[in-house]
Amino acid sequence: MNTEKLRLDKYLWAIRLFKTRNLAAEACDKGKVKLHSNTVKASKTVHIGDEYEVKTEARKWVIKVTALLDKRVAYTEAIQHYTDITPPEEKVAIQYFPSSFHTGKILSKIGRPTKKQRRDIDNFLHNEEEEKI
């Protein structure tokens, strides 16, 4: 739906760059949304042809507004309201790894031994002690 005045946070939420409108407003407040290299407020009015730099948790976007959208719609319809003009080198998504697997130096997905593996380790250690005696 096209409207005359549309807030930036509402637009970013409607085109599905942010999961909630509150997250879109927070990004604006934290300076993660820029228009012509200047940070903008969530209440900024969006105009067709504006180019915004948006940093989300997943990646950095550079979008050009092609149509206004004030209601959240399906992704296939939402992508018709902007053009992604992000340079290819910045389209690489940031990789997140679960902190529980991070051991400090190496990234390990082995985790704790299973009950069977633990018994095998105990048997192995017990047999080594007997050989030393």
N, C-alpha and C positions, 0 to 999 in steps of 0.2 A: 504494500500500500504506500503510495507516495503522499508525503505531507510537506507543508511549507517549512516548518521548523522542526528539527529533530536533534535531540541531544546526542553528543558523541558516545557517551557510555551506553545509551540505548541502541545506537546503531551497531557498535562493536559486539554487543550481546546478540542482537538480531541476526547478524551475519555469521554468528557462531565462532568468533575468535575467542570468546570467553564463555565459560559455563554459566555464570550468573552475571547479572547486571552489576551487582555489588563488586565482583572481581574486576569488571571493566572500569568502574569508578575508582577503585583502589589503584589500578595500574595508571590511570590518569594522574591521581594525586601523587604517586611515587615517581612521576616523570618518565614512565615507560611508554608513553604515547606522545609522538612529536609530529608537528606540522611545520614544514620548512625549517627543520632543526630546532624548533622552539617547542618546549613542553606546553601542552594544552590542558585545560580543565575539562572535567567530565561534562560540564554544562555548555561547552562550545557547540555552536550550531554547525551541523554538517552540511556541506554544499557539494553538488555534483562536480566532479573534476578535482576535488581535494586529494592530495596524496599524503598518507599517514605512515609513519614508521611506528610499528607496534611490537613490543617485546613481550612475549608470553612465556610461560614456563617451558613450553616445548621448543619454540624457535622464534626467530625474528621475522616479522612480516613487513613488507612495503606494499601497501595497497592503494589503489586509485578508486575512488567512489564513482560508480557508473550509474547507480540509481539509489534512491532512498528506500529504506525498509524500517518500519517501526515495530513490527511484530516478528517474533521468532518463528521461523518456518523450517521446513525440511532442508537438509544440507544441499540437495540438488537445486532447490530454488534459491537458497541463500547465496550460493556462489555466483549467481547471475547479477548480483547487485554490487559487485566489486571486481576489480582486475588485480591479480597478484603479480606485481612487478618486482618481486624480490630478486636480487642478483643470485645466480646459481650457487655461488660459494657460501651464501648465507642460508640457503634452504636446508642445509644439513641439520637435522634435529639433534638436540642435545640428548646424549644417552644417559639415562638414569639407571643406577644399579642399586638393588636392595642393600641397605646398610648392614643387615645381618650377615651377609656373605663377605663383607669387607674385612680383611684380616690386618690391614695396615700396609703391607708391602705388596701382597699378591691378592688378586681377586679369585676366591675359591668358591666353587659351588658344590664342594664335596659334603660339607656339613658334618654333623655328628655321626659316629658309626652306629650301625644297626645293632640290635641285640646279638645277632649271630656273629657279626664282625667283632663285637666286643669280647664275646666268649673265645673266639679264635685268637685274639690278641692276648687275652689272659692265659690261654693254654700255651701259646708261644713263649710268653715271658716266664711262665711257670717251668716249662721244659728247659729253658736256658739256665735258670737258677739251679735246677737239678744237675745239669751237666757240669756246672762250676764246682759243685760239691764233691 
